[in-house]
Amino acid sequence: MNNRLEEIRKQRGIKQEELATALEVSRQTIGSLENGRYNPSILLAFKIARFFGMSIEEIFIYEEDENA
């Protein structure tokens, strides 16, 4: 799953640390999300979307595997 988290965060001038504090996660979690090493739980995805006033689908892009 891809995401636009880093792009959206930078557009709004928010540091990783600030976002992490607001979401009650570590800065490392934000970095891992942005680098695609970690997919958020549904609860965290909702918290991120709510923080930015966006839908989950606007931030996280799910692409089905054609081989599945």
ABEGO torsion letter per residue (X at the ends): XBBAAAAAAAAAGBBAAAAAAAAGBBAAAAAAAAAGABBBBAAAAAAAAAAAGBBAAAABBBBBBAAX
